[in-house]
Amino acid sequence: MKTSGETFATTLEEVKGAETKAASVREDAKAKAEEILKNARKEAEDIKLKAQEETVEMENRLIAEGKEETEKEVNKILADAKKDSDGIKAKKPDAKLIGSLCKDVLTIE
């Protein structure tokens, strides 16, 4: 049978062992928590970068679409202007009107 001193010493050793084990568990938990936090930050940064890339791609696509629509509109306006110009060029001058204008301009009063 153990004496009370031996029992106390054994209990102290068990407590020290438990404290050491608890400290080790705490350190492992802290290391795991730091690793999880590090990975979460990296994942958040990756998500942010991907979102930025997608935003730039979308902006570029919208700009290209807008440019294409603008070019179509400009080409339409130019085609309409050419058509109007060709129509005006094709008109024959009215001889009576020209004669009347000449007469008015050349008449001396």
Secondary structure, DSSP 8 states (H G I E B T S, - for coil): ---HHHHHHHHHHHHHHHHHHHHHHHHHHHHHHHHHHHHHHHHHHHHHHHHHHHHHHHHHHHHHHHHHHHHHHHHHHHHHHHHHHHHHHH----HHHHHHHHHHHH---
